[in-house]
Amino acid sequence: MAAGAGSASLAAAGQEEPPLGLESLVEEAAAASAGFRLTAVRREPAVRLQHGVSGLEPLAWSEDHRVSVSTARSIAVLEQLSDVHGGGQEMVIHRTAVPAPAAACLLKVGPKKEVAECKEKFANSVDPTVSQTFMLDRVFNPEGKSLPPMRGFKYSSWSPLGCDANGRCLLAALTMDNRLTIHANLNRLQWVQLVDLTEIYGERLYEASYRLTKADAPRGELEDFSEFQRRHSMQTPVRMEWSGICTTQQVKHNNECRDVGSVLLAVLFENSNIAVWQFQLPFLGKESITSCNTIESGISSPSVLSWWEYEHNNRKMSGLIVGSAFGPVKILPVNLKAVKGYFTLRQPVVLWQEMDQLPVHSIKCIPLYHPYQKCSCSLVVAARGSYVFWCLLLISKAGLNVHNSHVTGLHSLPIVSMTADKQNGTVYTCSNDGKVRQLIPIFTDVALKFEHQLIKLSEVFGSVRTHGIAVSPCGAYLAVITTEGMTNGLHPVNKNYQVQFVTLKTFEEAAAQLLESSVQNLFRQVDLTDLVRWKILKDKHIPQFLQEALDKKIESCGSTYFWRFKLFLLRILYQSMQKAPSGVMWKPSHEDAKILISDSPGMGSAEDDQEEGTSKQGSKQSLCDAGKGMDVDDTADDSLPQSSDIGGREPMEEKLLEIQAQIEAVEMHLTREHMKRVLGEVYLHTWITENTSIPTRGVCDFLMSDDGYDDRTARVLIGHILKKMNKQTFPEHCSLCKEILPFTDRKQAVCSNGHIWLRCFLTYQSCQSLVYRRCLLHDSIARHPTPEDPEWIKRLLQGPCTFCDSPVF
């Protein structure tokens, strides 16, 4: 059976053979996945939830590695970090929450006075079919009165990466009382509601007299109970899902073209209508809403929807897959005339038409490559009762080919949650009894078949009941919501909801995937780097085969991604060799010693360098201070020469100094490569003797100051820039004393009067303000863009960290 499913299904999908130089690593990964066996290993910590989970599919994992859990009082958000500054082996999780609104959501079905009169009339109606239906329907009475309040969340959905102001994911949240909102986490500590789509959609319907088109005949009055129900059902959301990002070109007033990104959010309503919202990126609020189109699906009792996105002959097509509580599944065309380069189906396509009373609980659409047809295809899987319905869609010269069937014998109870790894097509399902099934698609000449195996969570966590699962973006982890199971045939007295993690890949598979990644971004592969981090912290060394494979990649390719991967490995190795602190780190010390103690070792922020510079004046540099990530050209000169007395040091201390020297060399290489990029942007976008906010002459002098650095590309570029500057230097000046700020350090600028300013790692300008941004892992700092900045400088300031690929806040 299949596990190491990554390599298995990639082989089935006809992927290319790995290049030479990775034989040992690939053999390790193949041996780990031999026989398609999956060994699930528990990953600490288990995160306890403050409230019970609510809604269907309460667990979701975003592309930027945040797990959302819908509960009865809030959405708990768990962000996975690949910490390079700590030596703990547990997974590092940053926890925030989106609170549920305190006020109940009242759908707008007419003027307030008229609605209040109608509610009073229906509540006191002598017809019990009207009065009882009205009193017991929580859509009409969200505040509850004598009934328990409708608090909590019904569903949450993550947008693709790159939708908010920081280039991260947005969170669409649907409350139990039918309020649909979009949230963003702009400062990492607090979630901000950007827009209330329920309120906006209600206003649109009110202005249109609750008709989809002007040609529709007018309906009855609000005091008619059937009309009262219709107006509520046409704005009661059931599910919502985000599309992929669509990029179009927009012509500006000066006839220049600029790329504008947009994303679609489809909202399925109780009356089977679908509202498709189009948002301009980055999404900032109500002003970013471009359009809203309503589609009539014609499906009775809709239960779930998903986007179908297909690429054929460089043309992107898409549609909406809608499932019914009665069983049918079909794809609907989505006609959006305002989106250029957008194509859809000519007519709906029925994937399953039997009204067999098996409700469609969840739908996933997975893009794959067909090894026999030599083209892309789409795999649609849907959970129906205890079965999995699958449909293979493939476009050929004859048209759209549809193959479908069911996978049976998976669970003895209905499937409560389903998730999919979109990189290799592996599907995971779970039932309430703590059993998870892994399904791996294997292509055949005609269609495909599924290899599946059982994962018993009771063997990992003990006796548990499962309420939801979600797979990480790169397929390294499976998140599971659990409560206590039966003990000695007895149910537990109390339910403690927890989010627990199990591994789905081995270290060898994660390392091979990182080396062969087409993404080439460490931040987008945090789940894989966490597996590598865990292995190095446990073994306290980097496996030889990984070092050799990475060195060959650096020699053959030279991409800065592999240099950043090497820096990550060295930092983790350094942390693995640190001695564990003897005391509790947060507990204050009662000693009265008047000494200045520098920070614990970390791969460096500019603030750390500033603090260390002051401590050197009064005390001797310690070994811990040598562990800071500093430049080879400046602070490294203070720490490394102390190795003259290495003969008296312990072997571990010598090893730490050796690793620190390697870290400094890799950091300096990455700094120089980014400086070359910045200088390239300066050369392309400036006129002769034009002054910019970037210290161009200082960056040029810094690059050429090291005689050992011989880069012909850099020398030629610097020569052209100096010629364009025409002997102008444009130095930076201290805002406090107006003295010149020399460029002698990439992290900070110090004037002759001792005023210290931190440098922006994206433009190398000194940040002479009290407010600036910082990398997610606290590697570096960056300034905020200003209205005076040209577009090319604003693009530079939108970049990620040059050391760890993390976004900047």
C-alpha positions in Angstrom: 0.0 0.0 0.0 1.0 3.5 -0.5 2.8 6.0 1.6 5.9 7.7 0.9 3.1 8.6 -1.5 5.1 11.4 -2.8 7.6 9.4 -4.7 5.0 6.7 -5.6 2.5 8.9 -7.3 5.1 11.1 -8.9 6.5 8.0 -10.5 3.0 7.0 -11.6 2.5 10.5 -13.0 5.4 10.2 -15.4 7.8 12.6 -13.8 11.4 13.0 -15.0 14.3 11.1 -13.5 16.4 13.0 -10.9 19.6 14.4 -12.3 22.9 12.8 -11.6 24.6 13.7 -8.3 21.5 12.9 -6.2 21.7 9.1 -6.5 22.3 8.5 -2.8 19.6 10.8 -1.7 17.0 9.3 -4.1 18.0 5.8 -3.1 17.4 6.7 0.6 14.0 8.2 -0.3 13.1 5.2 -2.4 14.1 2.8 0.4 12.0 4.7 2.8 8.9 4.4 0.6 9.5 0.8 -0.5 6.3 -1.1 -0.7 4.2 2.0 -0.4 4.3 1.7 3.4 3.5 4.8 5.5 4.7 5.0 9.1 2.9 7.9 10.8 5.0 9.4 13.6 3.6 11.7 16.2 5.0 15.3 16.2 4.8 17.4 19.3 3.3 19.6 20.5 -0.4 18.8 20.7 -2.4 22.1 20.8 -5.4 22.1 23.1 -8.4 24.1 21.9 -10.3 26.4 24.4 -13.7 25.5 22.8 -15.3 22.6 21.0 -15.1 22.5 17.2 -18.1 23.6 15.1 -19.3 23.3 11.6 -18.4 20.9 8.8 -14.7 20.5 7.8 -13.5 22.5 10.8 -9.8 22.2 9.8 -8.0 23.9 6.9 -4.3 24.4 6.1 -3.3 27.5 4.1 -0.5 27.8 1.5 1.4 30.0 4.0 1.4 27.3 6.6 -1.4 28.4 8.9 -4.0 26.0 10.3 -7.5 27.3 11.0 -9.8 25.5 13.4 -13.5 26.5 13.5 -14.7 26.5 17.1 -17.8 27.6 19.0 -16.3 30.9 20.0 -13.5 31.8 17.5 -11.3 30.5 14.7 -8.1 29.3 16.2 -5.2 30.0 13.9 -1.9 28.0 14.3 1.0 29.2 12.3 3.9 26.8 11.7 7.4 28.4 11.9 10.7 26.8 11.0 12.6 28.5 13.9 16.3 28.9 13.3 17.0 30.6 16.6 16.0 27.9 19.1 17.2 24.4 19.8 13.9 22.8 20.9 12.9 19.8 18.8 9.2 20.5 19.1 7.3 22.1 16.2 7.2 25.9 16.6 3.7 27.2 16.5 2.5 30.9 16.7 -1.1 31.0 17.9 -3.7 33.7 17.2 -7.5 33.8 16.9 -10.3 35.4 15.0 -13.1 36.0 17.5 -16.8 35.5 16.6 -18.8 38.7 16.4 -20.7 39.6 19.5 -23.8 40.8 17.7 -26.1 38.4 15.8 -26.3 38.7 12.0 -29.7 39.8 10.7 -30.1 39.3 7.0 -31.5 42.3 5.1 -34.8 41.2 3.6 -36.6 44.6 3.6 -37.0 47.8 5.6 -36.4 47.4 9.3 -39.9 48.5 10.4 -41.6 46.2 7.9 -39.4 43.2 8.8 -40.2 43.7 12.5 -43.9 43.8 11.8 -43.7 40.6 9.6 -41.8 38.8 12.3 -44.4 39.7 14.9 -47.1 38.5 12.6 -45.4 35.2 11.8 -44.6 34.5 15.4 -48.2 35.0 16.5 -49.8 33.2 13.5 -52.7 30.8 14.2 -51.3 28.5 11.5 -48.8 26.2 13.3 -47.0 25.5 10.1 -46.1 29.2 9.9 -45.5 30.0 13.6 -43.5 26.9 14.5 -41.5 27.0 11.3 -40.7 30.7 12.0 -39.8 30.3 15.7 -37.6 27.2 15.2 -35.7 28.4 12.1 -32.4 30.0 13.3 -31.9 31.8 10.1 -35.0 33.9 10.9 -34.1 34.1 14.7 -30.3 34.2 15.0 -30.4 36.0 18.4 -32.1 32.9 19.8 -34.2 34.4 22.7 -35.2 31.3 24.6 -33.0 29.1 22.3 -29.2 28.9 22.8 -27.2 31.5 20.9 -25.9 30.7 17.4 -22.2 31.5 18.1 -19.2 30.0 16.5 -18.2 29.3 12.9 -19.6 27.1 10.3 -16.8 27.1 7.7 -13.5 28.8 6.9 -11.5 29.0 3.7 -8.0 30.2 2.8 -7.2 32.2 -0.3 -4.1 31.5 -2.4 -0.8 33.0 -1.4 -0.3 36.6 -2.3 -3.7 38.1 -1.7 -3.3 40.5 1.3 -1.1 43.5 1.7 1.8 41.4 2.9 1.6 38.9 0.1 0.0 36.2 2.3 -3.3 34.4 2.5 -6.7 35.9 3.4 -9.2 34.1 5.6 -12.9 33.9 4.6 -15.0 33.0 7.6 -18.7 32.0 7.8 -20.4 32.2 11.2 -23.2 29.9 12.4 -25.6 32.9 12.0 -24.6 33.2 8.3 -22.3 36.2 8.4 -19.6 35.9 5.7 -16.5 38.1 6.3 -12.9 38.3 5.1 -10.0 38.8 7.5 -6.3 39.5 7.2 -3.5 39.2 9.7 -1.5 42.3 8.9 0.7 42.7 12.0 0.9 39.0 13.1 -0.7 39.7 16.5 -4.2 40.7 15.5 -6.7 39.7 12.8 -8.6 42.6 11.1 -12.0 42.2 9.4 -11.6 43.8 5.9 -15.1 43.4 4.6 -18.6 42.0 5.5 -19.8 40.3 2.3 -23.2 39.4 3.8 -24.0 43.0 4.4 -22.9 44.1 1.0 -24.7 41.4 -0.8 -27.9 42.1 1.2 -27.7 45.8 0.1 -27.3 44.8 -3.5 -30.3 42.5 -3.4 -32.4 45.2 -1.6 -31.5 47.7 -4.3 -32.5 45.2 -7.0 -35.8 44.4 -5.3 -34.5 40.8 -4.7 -34.4 40.0 -8.4 -31.3 38.6 -10.1 -32.0 40.4 -13.4 -34.3 43.3 -14.3 -36.2 41.0 -16.6 -37.4 38.8 -13.7 -41.0 39.2 -12.8 -41.7 40.9 -9.4 -42.3 38.5 -6.6 -44.8 38.7 -3.7 -44.7 41.1 -0.7 -42.6 40.5 2.4 -45.7 39.7 4.5 -46.1 36.6 2.5 -44.3 33.9 4.4 -43.0 32.1 1.3 -41.5 35.4 0.0 -40.0 35.9 3.5 -38.4 32.5 3.3 -37.2 33.1 -0.3 -35.4 36.3 0.6 -33.6 34.6 3.4 -32.6 31.5 1.5 -31.1 33.6 -1.4 -28.6 35.2 1.0 -27.9 32.3 3.4 -24.4 31.0 2.6 -23.6 27.3 2.6 -20.0 27.2 1.5 -17.4 29.5 -0.1 -14.2 28.7 -1.9 -11.4 30.8 -3.4 -10.1 30.4 -7.0 -6.5 30.7 -8.1 -5.0 34.1 -8.8 -5.7 35.5 -12.3 -3.3 38.0 -13.7 -4.4 40.5 -16.4 -2.9 43.6 -18.0 -4.3 47.0 -17.3 -3.5 50.0 -19.6 -2.6 53.2 -17.6 -3.2 56.8 -18.8 0.3 57.0 -20.3 -0.4 53.9 -22.4 1.9 51.8 -20.2 0.7 48.3 -19.3 0.9 46.9 -15.8 0.0 43.5 -14.4 -3.0 43.5 -12.1 -3.8 40.4 -10.1 -7.3 39.4 -9.1 -8.9 36.5 -7.3 -12.5 35.1 -7.3 -14.5 34.0 -4.3 -17.5 31.8 -5.0 -20.3 31.7 -2.4 -22.9 29.0 -2.6 -26.3 29.9 -1.2 -29.1 27.8 0.3 -31.4 28.5 -2.8 -28.7 27.0 -5.1 -27.5 30.4 -6.4 -23.8 31.1 -6.5 -22.3 34.6 -6.1 -18.9 35.0 -7.7 -17.0 38.0 -6.2 -14.0 39.4 -8.0 -11.3 41.1 -5.9 -8.4 43.2 -7.1 -5.1 42.4 -5.4 -3.8 43.2 -2.9 -7.2 43.0 -1.2 -7.5 46.0 1.1 -11.3 46.2 1.8 -14.5 47.2 0.2 -12.7 49.4 -2.4 -10.9 46.3 -3.7 -14.2 44.6 -4.9 -14.3 44.7 -8.7 -17.6 42.9 -9.4 -20.2 40.4 -8.2 -22.0 38.1 -10.5 -24.8 35.7 -9.5 -25.2 32.3 -11.2 -28.2 30.0 -11.0 -26.9 26.4 -10.5 -30.3 24.6 -10.6 -29.2 22.0 -8.1 -31.7 21.2 -5.3 -30.4 21.3 -1.7 -26.8 22.2 -2.6 -24.2 21.1 0.1 -20.7 21.9 -1.2 -18.7 23.5 -4.0 -15.2 23.6 -5.3 -13.3 25.3 -8.2 -12.4 23.3 -11.3 -9.3 24.8 -12.8 -7.7 23.3 -15.9 -4.9 24.3 -18.2 -4.9 23.1 -21.8 -2.7 24.4 -24.6 -1.6 27.4 -22.4 -5.3 28.4 -22.0 -6.7 28.3 -18.5 -10.2 27.1 -18.1 -12.3 27.0 -14.9 -15.7 26.2 -13.6 -17.5 25.4 -10.4 -18.1 21.9 -9.1 -21.3 21.8 -7.0 -22.6 18.8 -5.0 -26.0 18.2 -3.6 -27.3 16.6 -0.4 -29.3 14.3 -2.6 -26.2 12.9 -4.4 -25.7 14.6 -7.8 -22.5 16.4 -8.8 -21.9 18.6 -11.8 -19.6 21.3 -13.1 -21.1 24.8 -13.9 -19.6 27.2 -16.4 -18.6 30.6 -14.9 -18.9 33.4 -17.5 -16.9 36.4 -16.5 -16.6 38.9 -19.3 -14.5 41.3 -17.3 -11.6 38.9 -16.8 -9.3 38.8 -19.8 -7.7 35.5 -20.7 -10.4 33.6 -18.9 -12.2 30.6 -20.5 -14.9 28.4 -19.2 -17.2 25.5 -20.4 -19.9 26.0 -22.9 -22.5 24.1 -20.9 -22.8 22.3 -17.5 -21.2 18.9 -17.3 -22.9 16.2 -15.1 -20.3 14.1 -13.2 -22.9 12.1 -11.2 -26.6 12.3 -11.8 -28.1 9.6 -9.5 -30.4 10.9 -6.7 -29.2 8.1 -4.4 -29.7 10.1 -1.2 -25.9 10.0 -0.4 -25.0 13.6 0.5 -21.9 15.1 -1.0 -19.9 16.2 2.1 -16.6 17.4 0.5 -15.1 18.0 -2.9 -11.5 18.3 -3.9 -10.1 19.0 -7.4 -6.5 18.0 -8.0 -4.5 18.9 -11.2 -2.4 16.0 -12.4 -0.3 14.9 -15.4 -1.5 11.8 -17.4 1.6 9.7 -18.2 -0.1 7.7 -21.0 -2.0 10.6 -22.7 0.9 12.9 -22.2 -1.3 15.8 -21.1 -2.7 17.5 -18.0 -5.9 16.2 -16.4 -8.1 16.9 -13.4 -9.0 14.5 -10.7 -12.2 15.3 -8.8 -12.9 13.4 -5.6 -16.0 13.8 -3.4 -16.9 12.2 -0.1 -20.4 10.7 -0.3 -21.4 8.9 2.9 -18.7 6.3 3.6 -17.6 6.2 -0.1 -15.3 8.3 -2.2 -16.6 9.3 -5.6 -13.9 10.1 -8.2 -14.0 11.5 -11.7 -11.1 11.9 -14.1 -11.5 14.9 -16.6 -9.3 15.1 -19.6 -9.6 17.3 -22.7 -8.6 15.7 -26.0 -9.3 16.4 -29.7 -12.6 14.6 -29.3 -13.6 16.9 -26.5 -14.0 16.5 -22.7 -13.5 12.9 -21.6 -15.1 11.9 -18.3 -14.3 8.7 -16.3 -15.9 8.2 -12.9 -16.5 5.5 -10.3 -16.6 5.0 -6.5 -14.0 3.7 -4.0 -15.8 1.4 -1.5 -14.7 -0.5 1.6 -12.8 2.5 3.1 -14.8 3.2 6.3 -17.5 1.5 8.3 -18.8 5.0 9.3 -19.5 8.1 7.2 -16.5 10.2 6.2 -16.4 13.3 8.4 -13.4 15.0 6.7 -11.4 14.7 3.5 -8.2 16.5 2.4 -5.8 16.2 -0.5 -2.1 16.7 -1.3 -2.3 18.6 -4.6 1.4 18.0 -5.4 1.0 14.3 -5.9 -2.7 13.6 -5.8 -2.8 11.7 -2.6 -6.2 11.8 -0.8 -6.8 11.3 2.9 -10.2 10.6 4.4 -11.2 10.0 8.0 -14.2 8.8 9.9 -15.2 9.5 13.5 -13.7 6.3 14.9 -10.1 7.5 14.6 -9.3 5.8 11.3 -7.7 7.6 8.4 -7.4 6.2 4.9 -4.7 7.2 2.4 -5.6 6.9 -1.3 -3.0 7.1 -4.0 -4.1 7.4 -7.6 -2.3 5.1 -10.0 -2.9 5.8 -13.7 -3.9 3.0 -16.1 -4.4 2.9 -19.8 -8.1 3.7 -19.5 -8.4 5.8 -16.4 -6.9 5.2 -12.9 -7.2 3.1 -9.8 -6.5 3.8 -6.1 -4.1 2.1 -3.8 -5.1 2.7 -0.3 -4.0 1.8 3.2 -5.3 2.3 6.7 -3.7 4.7 9.2 -4.8 3.8 12.7 -4.5 6.9 14.9 -5.0 4.8 18.0 -1.5 3.4 17.4 -0.1 6.9 17.4 -2.3 8.9 19.9 -4.1 6.1 21.8 -7.9 5.8 21.8 -9.2 8.9 20.1 -12.2 10.2 18.1 -11.4 12.3 15.0 -13.4 15.4 13.9 -11.3 16.7 11.0 -8.0 16.4 9.1 -5.9 18.6 6.9 -2.7 18.0 5.0 0.2 20.5 4.9 0.9 22.3 1.6 3.9 20.1 0.7 2.4 16.9 2.2 4.8 16.5 5.1 2.3 16.6 8.0 -1.3 15.7 8.7 -3.2 17.8 11.2 -5.9 16.0 13.1 -8.6 17.3 15.5 -9.1 14.6 18.2 -11.0 14.0 21.4 -10.7 11.2 23.9 -12.0 7.8 22.7 -13.6 5.0 24.7 -11.7 3.5 27.6 -12.8 0.1 28.8 -16.0 0.4 26.8 -16.9 3.7 28.5 -17.1 7.2 26.9 -15.1 10.0 28.5 -16.8 12.3 31.0 -15.3 15.5 29.4 -14.2 16.2 25.8 -10.8 17.9 25.4 -10.4 19.0 21.7 -6.8 19.0 20.5 -5.0 19.6 17.2 -2.3 17.0 16.8 0.2 16.4 14.0 1.6 13.2 12.4 4.4 13.0 9.8 3.6 11.7 6.3 7.1 11.9 4.9 10.5 10.7 6.0 13.5 13.0 6.4 15.0 11.6 3.1 11.8 12.3 1.2 11.6 15.9 2.5 15.3 16.6 1.7 14.9 15.2 -1.8 11.8 17.3 -2.4 13.6 20.5 -1.2 16.5 19.8 -3.5 14.3 19.2 -6.5 11.8 21.9 -5.7 10.4 24.0 -8.6 9.2 26.7 -6.1 12.7 27.5 -4.7 11.3 29.3 -1.7 12.0 28.1 1.8 9.0 29.9 3.3 6.6 28.1 1.1 8.0 24.7 2.1 8.1 25.2 5.9 6.6 21.8 6.6 9.5 20.1 4.7 12.2 22.3 6.3 10.7 21.5 9.7 11.2 17.8 9.1 14.8 18.5 8.2 15.2 20.7 11.2 13.9 18.0 13.5 16.3 15.4 12.1 19.4 17.6 12.5 18.4 18.7 16.0 18.0 15.0 17.0 21.2 13.7 15.4 23.3 16.9 15.9 24.8 16.6 12.4 23.9 17.1 8.7 23.8 13.8 6.9 26.7 13.4 4.5 24.6 12.6 1.5 22.6 15.8 1.9 25.7 17.9 2.2 27.1 16.4 -1.0 23.9 16.7 -2.9 23.5 20.4 -1.9 27.1 21.2 -2.8 26.6 19.7 -6.3 23.5 21.8 -6.7 25.3 24.9 -5.8 28.2 24.2 -8.2 25.9 23.2 -11.1 23.1 25.8 -10.6 24.3 28.6 -8.4 20.8 29.7 -7.5 20.6 31.7 -4.3 17.8 29.3 -3.2 20.4 26.5 -2.5 22.6 29.0 -0.7 19.7 29.9 1.5 19.0 26.2 2.1 22.7 25.8 3.1 22.4 28.7 5.5 19.3 27.1 7.0 21.1 23.8 7.6 24.1 25.5 9.1 22.0 27.6 11.5 20.1 24.5 12.7 23.4 22.6 13.1 24.7 25.5 15.2 21.6 25.4 17.4 21.8 21.6 17.9 25.3 22.0 19.4 24.4 24.7 21.9 24.2 23.7 25.5 20.7 23.7 26.9 20.1 26.5 29.4 20.4 25.4 33.0 17.7 27.7 34.3 14.3 28.9 33.2 14.9 31.6 30.5 12.0 33.8 31.4 12.6 33.8 35.2 14.3 37.0 36.4 17.7 36.8 38.0 18.2 38.1 41.6 21.9 38.8 41.2 23.1 42.3 41.6 26.0 42.1 39.1 26.3 45.3 37.2 27.3 43.9 33.8 25.7 44.2 30.3 24.8 40.8 29.0 24.2 40.4 25.3 21.5 38.4 23.7 21.4 34.6 23.3 23.0 33.5 20.0 20.8 34.1 17.0 21.4 34.5 13.3 21.1 37.9 13.3 19.1 41.0 13.4 20.7 44.4 13.2 19.5 45.2 16.7 21.6 42.3 18.0 24.7 43.8 16.4 24.0 47.1 17.9 23.7 45.7 21.4 26.8 43.6 20.9 28.7 46.7 19.8 28.0 48.4 23.1 28.8 45.4 25.2 32.3 45.0 23.7 33.4 48.3 25.1 32.9 47.2 28.7 33.4 43.4 28.7 35.3 40.7 26.9 33.7 39.0 24.0 32.3 35.6 25.0 31.8 32.5 22.9 28.1 33.1 22.8 28.7 36.5 21.3 30.7 34.8 18.6 27.5 32.9 17.7 25.8 35.9 16.2 25.3 36.3 12.5 27.6 39.2 11.6 29.4 40.4 8.5 32.7 38.9 7.6 34.0 42.4 7.0 33.1 44.1 10.3 32.0 42.4 13.4 33.5 39.0 12.4 36.9 40.7 12.7 36.3 41.2 16.4 35.2 37.6 17.2 37.1 35.4 14.9 40.7 36.6 15.7 40.1 35.3 19.3 40.7 31.8 17.8 44.4 32.3 18.4 44.0 30.4 21.7 42.1 27.6 20.1 44.5 25.1 21.6 42.9 25.7 25.0 39.3 25.4 23.8 37.2 22.3 23.9 36.5 20.5 20.6 32.8 21.6 20.7 33.8 25.2 20.9 36.1 24.8 18.0 33.3 23.2 16.0 31.0 26.1 16.9 33.5 28.6 15.6 34.0 26.7 12.4 30.2 26.6 11.8 30.0 30.3 12.6 32.6 31.1 10.0 30.6 29.1 7.4 27.4 30.9 8.4 29.1 34.3 8.0 30.5 33.3 4.6 27.1 32.2 3.3 25.4 35.3 4.6 28.0 37.5 2.9 27.5 35.7 -0.4 23.7 36.2 -0.2 24.2 39.9 0.7 26.5 40.5 -2.3 24.1 38.7 -4.7 21.2 40.9 -3.4 23.4 44.0 -3.7 24.0 43.2 -7.4 20.3 42.9 -7.9 19.6 46.3 -6.3 22.4 47.9 -8.4 20.8 46.4 -11.5 17.5 48.0 -10.7 19.3 51.3 -10.0 21.0 51.2 -13.4 17.8 50.3 -15.3 15.6 52.9 -13.7 17.8 56.0 -13.2 19.0 58.9 -15.4 22.4 60.4 -15.4 23.4 62.0 -12.1 19.9 61.1 -10.6 19.8 60.8 -6.8 17.7 58.1 -5.3 17.0 57.0 -1.7 19.3 54.0 -2.3 23.0 54.6 -1.2 24.3 53.6 -4.6 27.9 54.8 -4.2 28.1 53.2 -0.7 26.9 49.8 -2.0 29.4 49.9 -4.9 32.3 50.7 -2.5 31.2 48.0 -0.1 31.1 45.4 -2.9 34.6 46.4 -4.2 36.2 46.8 -0.8 37.1 43.1 -0.5 40.1 42.2 -2.7 39.2 38.6 -2.5 35.8 39.2 -4.1 36.3 38.9 -7.8 32.9 38.9 -9.7 33.3 40.2 -13.2 29.5 40.8 -13.5 29.6 43.0 -10.4 32.6 45.0 -11.6 31.1 45.7 -15.0 27.8 46.7 -13.5 29.5 49.0 -11.0 31.6 50.6 -13.8 28.4 51.5 -15.8 26.7 52.9 -12.7 29.7 55.0 -11.7 29.9 56.3 -15.2 26.2 57.2 -15.1 26.6 58.9 -11.7 29.3 61.2 -13.2 31.5 61.5 -10.1 28.5 62.3 -7.9 28.4 60.4 -4.5 25.0 61.4 -3.0 26.0 60.3 0.6 23.4 59.7 3.3 23.2 62.1 6.2 22.3 61.6 9.8 18.9 63.2 10.6 20.1 64.2 14.1 23.4 65.9 13.4 23.6 66.1 9.6 26.9 64.3 9.5 27.6 61.9 6.6 26.7 58.2 7.2 29.4 56.0 5.8 28.5 52.6 4.2 30.8 50.3 6.1 28.3 47.8 7.5 25.3 46.2 5.7 23.3 46.1 8.9 23.7 49.5 10.4 25.0 53.0 9.7 27.0 54.9 12.3 27.8 58.6 11.9 30.9 60.3 13.4 28.9 61.4 16.4 28.0 57.9 17.3 24.3 57.9 16.1 23.4 54.4 15.0 20.7 53.7 12.4 19.6 50.3 11.2 19.8 49.6 7.5 17.0 48.2 5.3 18.0 44.8 4.0 16.0 45.3 0.8 17.4 48.7 -0.3 20.3 49.2 2.1 19.0 52.7 3.0 19.4 53.7 6.7 16.0 53.6 8.5 16.0 57.0 10.2 12.6 56.5 11.8 11.0 54.8 14.8 8.8 52.6 12.7 10.0 49.8 10.4 9.2 46.3 9.3 10.8 43.0 10.3 11.2 39.6 8.8 9.0 36.8 10.1 12.0 35.0 11.6 13.6 38.2 12.8 16.5 37.9 10.4 16.5 41.5 9.1 14.5 44.8 9.1 13.1 46.8 6.2 11.7 50.3 5.9 8.1 51.2 4.9 7.5 52.4 1.4 6.8 56.1 1.1 4.5 58.0 -1.4 7.7 59.6 -2.9 9.2 56.2 -3.8 9.1 55.3 -7.5 7.4 52.0 -8.5 10.7 50.1 -8.9 11.7 50.9 -5.3 8.3 49.9 -4.1 8.7 46.5 -5.9 12.1 46.0 -4.1 10.4 46.7 -0.8 7.8 44.1 -1.4 10.5 41.3 -1.6 11.0 38.6 1.0 13.9 38.2 3.4 17.1 37.5 1.5 18.2 34.9 4.1 15.1 32.9 4.8 12.5 33.8 2.2 10.1 34.9 4.9 7.6 37.8 4.4 8.3 41.1 6.1 5.8 42.8 8.6 
